[in-house]
Amino acid sequence: MKHIIKSMLVAGAVLLASCASQPSLQEYYVDNAENPNFLSIDVPASILKLNEEELNPTQIEAIESLRKFNLLAFKKNADNATEYEIEKKKVREILKGDDFVELMKINSKYGKGVIKYLGDEDAIDEVIIYGDSKERGFALVRVLGKDMNPAHIMQLMQAIQKSDYKGEGLGEIGDFLKG
């Protein structure tokens, strides 16, 4: 009987230890939404205001698969440089998770970044865009949708770049993302 109880206690401890893993990206957003070092905003996909008459059918399909965007940005300054490094490390650790599939890496004059996704290859439910800059901070964008397609996402990004959209409705985060 003692062996059974000991075995159950060990199994329970192992189970609890496995549940105490790193936070999810959603938890990270919630935990930092009120932090004064972060800028946070949730916006519907309709904010893009793309003229569908100028889009091809693939781009229209991509837009229709979008639901909303969650944006979280850490605005770095001289007073929070240490916290910036800590938070950047936390985000990178979360994004190293097995659930995230890398779509592409970004390396530009503004900084480095990565685009990853969650879901099946042909039915993506969430795209994560992360980028950081030593001078400005980092931005984390969750693009939530239903059955998004990686090829369609790339088409959509091209359409947004060609559009007249200048970040209206994003407030302070729009200014941060523009550089």
C-alpha positions in Angstrom: 0.0 0.0 0.0 2.8 2.4 0.8 4.4 1.8 -2.6 1.1 2.6 -4.3 0.8 5.9 -2.4 4.4 6.8 -3.1 4.0 6.0 -6.8 0.8 8.2 -6.9 2.7 11.1 -5.2 5.6 10.8 -7.7 3.2 10.7 -10.6 1.3 13.7 -9.3 4.5 15.7 -8.8 5.6 14.9 -12.4 2.2 15.9 -13.7 2.3 19.2 -11.8 5.9 19.9 -13.0 4.9 19.3 -16.6 1.9 21.7 -16.2 4.2 24.5 -14.9 5.9 25.1 -18.2 6.5 28.6 -19.7 3.5 30.8 -20.3 1.6 30.9 -23.6 1.8 33.9 -26.0 -1.8 34.8 -25.0 -0.8 34.7 -21.3 2.2 37.0 -22.1 -0.1 39.5 -23.8 -2.5 39.5 -20.9 0.2 39.8 -18.3 1.8 42.8 -20.0 -1.2 44.7 -21.3 -1.2 47.0 -18.3 2.6 47.3 -18.0 3.6 51.0 -18.6 6.6 49.9 -20.7 4.2 48.2 -23.2 1.8 49.6 -25.8 -1.1 47.3 -26.4 -4.0 47.3 -28.8 -6.5 44.8 -30.2 -8.0 45.8 -33.5 -10.4 44.1 -36.0 -9.1 43.1 -39.4 -11.5 45.6 -41.0 -9.2 48.5 -39.9 -7.0 47.7 -42.9 -9.6 49.4 -45.2 -8.2 47.8 -48.3 -10.0 48.5 -51.6 -11.2 45.1 -52.7 -11.5 46.3 -56.2 -7.7 46.6 -56.4 -7.1 43.1 -55.0 -6.8 39.8 -56.7 -9.1 36.8 -55.6 -6.3 35.3 -53.5 -5.8 38.6 -51.6 -9.6 38.9 -51.1 -9.6 35.3 -49.7 -6.8 36.2 -47.4 -8.6 39.2 -46.0 -11.8 37.2 -45.5 -9.8 34.7 -43.4 -8.6 37.4 -40.9 -10.5 38.2 -37.7 -8.3 40.6 -35.6 -4.9 41.7 -34.7 -3.3 41.8 -31.2 -0.4 44.2 -31.1 2.0 44.5 -28.1 5.1 46.6 -28.3 7.8 47.3 -25.7 9.0 50.9 -26.1 12.6 50.9 -25.0 14.2 53.9 -23.3 17.2 54.6 -21.1 15.3 53.8 -18.0 14.1 50.4 -19.0 17.0 48.9 -21.0 17.4 46.0 -18.5 13.7 45.2 -18.5 13.8 45.3 -22.3 16.4 42.6 -22.4 14.5 40.4 -19.9 11.2 40.8 -21.8 12.8 40.2 -25.2 14.3 37.0 -23.8 10.9 35.8 -22.5 9.2 36.4 -25.9 12.0 34.6 -27.8 11.7 31.6 -25.4 7.9 31.4 -25.9 8.4 31.6 -29.7 10.9 28.7 -29.6 8.0 26.4 -28.6 7.3 23.3 -30.6 3.8 24.6 -31.6 5.3 27.5 -33.6 6.3 26.9 -37.2 8.7 29.4 -38.7 7.5 30.9 -42.0 10.4 33.4 -42.6 13.1 35.4 -40.9 13.3 39.2 -41.3 16.5 41.2 -41.3 16.2 44.9 -42.2 17.7 48.2 -41.4 15.1 48.5 -38.6 16.0 45.3 -36.8 15.6 41.6 -36.9 12.4 39.5 -36.7 10.6 36.4 -37.5 7.2 35.3 -38.8 5.8 32.1 -37.3 2.4 30.5 -37.3 0.2 28.1 -35.3 -2.0 25.5 -36.9 -1.8 23.3 -39.9 0.2 24.2 -43.0 -2.9 24.8 -45.1 -5.2 26.0 -42.3 -3.4 28.5 -40.1 -5.3 29.9 -37.1 -2.6 32.4 -35.9 0.3 34.2 -37.4 2.9 35.8 -35.1 5.1 38.6 -36.3 8.0 39.5 -34.0 10.6 42.1 -34.5 13.1 43.9 -32.3 15.4 46.9 -32.6 18.2 47.7 -30.1 17.2 51.3 -30.2 13.4 51.3 -30.2 12.3 48.0 -28.5 10.3 45.2 -29.9 6.9 44.5 -31.4 4.8 41.4 -31.3 1.8 41.1 -33.6 -0.7 38.2 -33.4 -2.8 37.9 -36.6 -5.8 35.8 -35.7 -8.0 34.2 -38.3 -9.6 31.0 -39.5 -8.0 28.7 -42.0 -5.4 31.2 -43.2 -3.0 30.0 -45.9 0.7 30.9 -45.8 0.8 31.9 -49.5 -2.3 34.1 -49.0 -0.6 35.8 -46.0 2.3 36.8 -48.2 -0.1 38.1 -50.9 -2.0 40.1 -48.2 1.3 41.6 -46.9 2.0 42.7 -50.5 -1.4 44.2 -50.8 -1.0 46.1 -47.5 2.4 47.5 -48.7 0.8 48.8 -51.9 -2.2 50.3 -50.1 -2.6 53.8 -48.8 -3.0 52.4 -45.2 -0.7 54.5 -43.0 -1.5 52.9 -39.6 -4.7 54.9 -38.9 -6.5 53.7 -35.9 -3.5 52.2 -34.2 -2.7 55.3 -32.2 0.7 55.3 -30.4 1.5 51.8 -31.7 1.1 53.0 -35.3 3.7 55.6 -34.6 6.0 53.1 -33.0 5.7 50.6 -35.9 6.4 53.3 -38.5 9.7 54.1 -36.9 
